[in-house]
């Protein structure tokens, strides 16, 4: 099956959409973060889990770029997926079911990510290979948020779309949403075109004003000419 070049933004949208669908979460409980471990998590005791997705390190293979140029800038990009679940500790600081709860969520997360692949609206593959699970951290209790956190790192290999003028191209129909934005060069071109249009409009307006002024001048000189002609006829008479 054919495979298309895509951008990291489209891959991020695909991951978020897939996770929200798998765990029945909303944009408030499953979202992207710039840092792998955000400082604050708005999680409530007894409430739903929260999942965050952050971009990690990437590696580029030179063997793909040689001869392929911009068409084969292949990156193996890692993503840190954090799962936070509420933990209710007893007065002694223990939760007999806490670890089992974390293990259950970890299993669900692994199952949702294992062998995951994405295809676009045309049924063409998006990744060079299926999503790979690379590592998982030990559970960590966050006292300020009263929750436990585990992190699963996955890796996705894809070819960057460096030809399209858009920062993200194409839509992913399998558990993801389409996302696109104009590139700086596109905005610059649009701005330049707008400036040129305004300049042309201003020039046309100026010419129109000059023509109107000339017409007005001719019109004002006409009565004087008629008066002179009338005076001449009277003298002749």
C-alpha positions in Angstrom: 0.0 0.0 0.0 1.3 3.5 -0.9 2.5 5.7 1.9 2.5 9.5 2.0 4.8 12.0 3.7 3.4 13.8 6.7 4.4 16.2 9.5 4.8 15.7 13.3 1.7 17.9 13.9 -0.5 15.5 12.0 1.0 12.6 14.0 0.3 14.4 17.3 -3.3 14.9 16.3 -3.6 11.2 15.4 -2.2 10.1 18.8 -4.5 12.4 20.8 -7.6 11.4 18.9 -6.8 7.7 19.2 -6.2 8.0 23.0 -9.3 10.1 23.6 -11.3 7.4 21.7 -9.7 4.5 23.5 -10.2 5.9 27.1 -13.4 8.0 26.4 -11.6 11.2 27.4 -12.2 14.8 26.3 -9.8 17.6 25.3 -9.7 18.6 28.9 -8.5 15.2 30.1 -6.3 14.2 27.2 -4.1 16.9 25.7 -0.7 17.9 24.5 2.1 19.5 26.6 5.3 21.2 25.7 7.2 19.7 28.6 7.2 15.9 29.2 6.1 16.4 32.8 3.9 19.5 33.3 4.2 21.2 36.7 0.5 21.0 37.5 -2.2 18.5 36.8 -5.8 19.4 37.5 -7.0 16.0 38.6 -9.7 15.3 41.2 -9.9 12.4 43.7 -12.4 9.9 42.3 -12.4 11.7 39.0 -11.3 10.5 35.5 -7.7 9.8 34.6 -5.7 12.3 32.6 -3.4 11.6 29.7 -0.8 14.0 28.3 1.3 13.7 25.2 4.7 15.4 24.7 7.2 15.2 21.8 10.5 13.6 22.6 13.8 13.1 20.8 14.1 12.2 17.2 16.7 10.5 15.0 17.3 10.9 11.3 18.7 8.1 9.1 21.3 9.3 6.6 20.8 6.3 4.4 17.3 7.5 3.5 18.3 11.0 2.6 21.1 10.0 0.3 19.5 10.1 -3.1 16.1 10.8 -1.7 16.6 14.5 -0.7 13.6 16.2 0.7 11.4 13.3 -0.2 13.0 11.0 2.3 13.8 13.0 5.4 12.9 10.1 7.7 12.6 10.7 11.4 12.1 8.1 14.2 10.4 10.4 16.7 9.6 9.5 20.3 6.5 10.5 22.2 6.1 10.6 26.0 2.6 9.5 27.0 1.8 10.2 30.7 -1.1 8.6 32.4 -2.3 10.1 35.7 -4.8 8.3 38.0 -6.2 9.5 41.3 -4.9 7.7 44.4 -6.7 7.8 47.7 -4.2 7.3 50.6 -5.2 6.2 54.1 -4.0 8.1 57.2 -0.8 6.1 57.1 -0.1 7.1 53.6 -1.0 3.8 52.0 -3.4 2.7 49.3 -3.8 -1.1 49.2 -5.3 -1.0 45.7 -3.3 1.8 44.3 -0.6 -0.3 42.6 -3.2 -2.7 41.1 -5.1 0.3 39.8 -2.0 1.6 38.1 -1.2 -1.8 36.6 -4.7 -2.0 35.2 -4.4 1.4 33.5 -0.9 0.6 32.2 -2.3 -2.6 30.6 -5.1 -0.6 28.9 -2.6 2.0 27.6 -0.2 -0.7 26.2 -3.1 -2.4 24.5 -4.3 0.8 22.9 -0.8 1.6 21.5 0.5 -1.8 20.5 0.9 -2.3 16.7 -1.0 0.9 16.1 -0.9 2.3 12.5 -2.6 5.3 10.8 -4.0 5.7 7.3 -5.2 8.9 5.7 -8.6 9.6 4.2 -7.5 8.0 0.9 -6.5 4.7 2.7 -2.8 5.3 2.4 -0.3 4.5 5.1 1.0 7.3 7.3 3.9 5.7 9.2 6.9 3.8 7.8 6.3 1.1 10.4 3.7 0.4 13.1 3.9 2.4 16.3 6.6 0.9 18.6 6.5 0.8 22.4 10.0 1.6 23.7 9.9 1.9 27.4 7.8 2.5 30.6 8.6 4.2 33.9 7.9 2.9 37.4 4.8 4.4 39.1 5.4 7.8 40.8 3.2 9.3 43.4 2.6 13.1 43.1 1.7 14.4 46.5 0.5 17.8 45.4 -1.9 16.3 42.9 -2.7 13.2 44.9 -2.3 10.9 41.9 0.1 8.3 40.5 1.9 8.8 37.2 3.3 6.3 34.7 5.0 7.2 31.4 5.0 5.1 28.3 7.4 6.1 25.5 6.5 5.2 21.9 8.3 5.7 18.7 6.9 6.6 15.3 8.9 6.6 12.1 7.7 8.8 9.2 8.9 10.9 6.3 8.6 14.7 6.7 6.5 16.5 4.1 8.9 19.3 3.1 7.3 20.1 -0.2 3.9 21.3 1.0 3.4 25.0 1.8 1.3 24.0 4.8 2.9 23.0 8.1 0.6 20.0 8.3 -0.8 18.2 5.2 -3.6 15.7 4.8 -6.1 14.3 7.2 -5.8 11.0 9.1 -9.1 9.2 9.0 -8.2 6.4 11.5 -8.5 7.8 15.0 -7.2 11.3 14.2 -8.3 14.7 13.1 -7.1 16.9 10.3 -5.0 19.9 11.2 -3.4 22.5 9.0 -2.0 26.0 9.3 -0.5 28.4 6.8 3.3 28.6 6.6 5.2 31.9 7.2 6.1 32.1 3.5 2.4 31.7 2.6 1.4 34.5 5.0 4.2 36.7 3.7 3.0 36.1 0.1 -0.6 36.9 1.1 0.6 40.1 2.9 2.6 41.1 -0.1 -0.3 40.5 -2.4 -2.6 42.5 -0.1 -0.1 45.4 0.0 0.2 45.4 -3.8 -3.6 45.4 -4.1 -3.9 48.3 -1.7 -1.2 50.2 -3.7 -3.0 49.5 -6.9 -6.3 50.6 -5.5 -4.8 53.8 -4.1 -3.2 54.5 -7.5 -6.6 54.0 -9.3 -8.3 56.2 -6.7 -5.7 58.9 -7.3 -6.2 58.8 -11.1 -9.9 58.9 -10.6 -9.6 62.0 -8.4 -7.3 63.7 -11.0 -9.8 62.9 -13.8 -12.7 64.3 -11.7 -10.7 67.4 -10.9 -9.9 67.9 -14.6 -13.6 67.4 -15.5 -14.6 69.9 -12.9 -12.0 72.4 -14.2 -13.4 72.0 -17.7 -16.9 72.4 -16.5 -16.1 75.6 -14.6 -14.4 77.2 -17.6 -17.4 76.5 -19.8 -19.7 79.2 -18.4 -17.0 81.8 -18.9 -16.6 80.8 -22.6 -20.4 81.0 -23.1 -20.5 84.4 -21.5 -17.8 85.6 -23.8 -19.6 84.3 -26.8 -22.8 86.0 -25.7 -21.0 89.3 -25.2 -19.6 89.0 -28.7 -23.0 88.4 -30.3 -24.5 91.4 -28.4 -21.7 93.7 -29.7 -22.3 92.5 -33.2 -25.9 93.2 -32.9 
